[in-house]
C-alpha cells in the first residue's frame, strides 16, 4: 500500500503548521525526512500533491483531497486505538441485550444516553424476545443480559438472575364490537374458551416455549410483537390481556374496552438475568444501574 498512516500524519502536520520546517519540528523530525517522504509518495502515486513556489509549498487540489479523506482515517484509527485499549481494560467489544416484549424499548434510552455520555467503548445491541425467549437467548449465547425475563430461571448453568418486579398490571381488553363486549359481569373461563386468543409467539429456539393465560383447546392467533397483539385485538380478531401502558390509550380512544374475568390473571415475577461466566465492565455497569429503584420503576410502570 502506497499511502500509510505515517504519510497522512505528515501531510496533516504540513497543512496545519504551514511549512515543512514547522511540521518537522512538531513531529520531532528533520525537514529533509519529511521532504523525502512526500517526494516518494508523489512518485509512487504518480501525482503532484504540492504546489511549490520557491521554498513555499502548499497542497494542491489532489493533495487537499487526499488529506481530507485521510483525516477521516486518522480519526478512525485513533478511535480504534482508544477502543482497543478500553477493551483490554475489561470493556466488552459488544454487549447484547435481550428485552422482553412487554417492556417498551424506549424505556432503555435514558440508560443508553448515560452509557454513551460516559464515553464507554462497548457497542450495544438490543433484540426483542418473548416469554421464554429471553431465557433462551442467554442459554444459547444470543444475549449477555436479559431484561424482563419471566417466571423461573431455567435449569441451565452459567445464568444468574435477580427479581425485577411482578407482572400484574395487565388488562383484559377487547374490541367494542366483539361478542364478549356485551357480556354482563365477569366473564368465565368457559366462555373465553369459545373465542380466539391473540398471543405473541414465544421466541425460544432450544428451551421449551412458555405460554401465559391460555386455555387448553382455545383457538390461537400468534402475532410477532406486543404492539401487533394490541392492533389485532383492536381489529376484533381475538381477545387477550395487554400491559396497562399499551391498553390504556386504546381504551381512552374507545378502540378497546376493559372487561373483568371470574378468574383473574395470575401475577408472576420478571427478572434481570445475565450470563455469569464472564462479567465485563459494560455488563457490570448495566447491572449496577438496573439495581437503582428509579430505573426499576421506570421500566416496570404499567406492567
Secondary structure, DSSP 8 states (H G I E B T S, - for coil): ----HHHHHHHHHHHHHSSHHHHHHHTTS-HHHHHHHHHHHHHHHTS--EEEETTEEEE-HHHHHHHHHHHHHHHHHHHHHHHHHHHHTT--SEEEEEEETTS-GGGGHHHHHHHHHTT---EEEEEEE-THHHHHHHHTTS-SEEEEEESS--S-TTEEEEEEEEE--EEEEE-TTSGGGG--SSB-HHHHTTS-EEEE----SSS-----S--TT--EEEESSHHHHHHHHHTTS-B-EEEHHHHHHHHHTTS-EE--BSS----EEEEEEEE-S---HHHHHHHHHTTSHHHHHHHHTT-
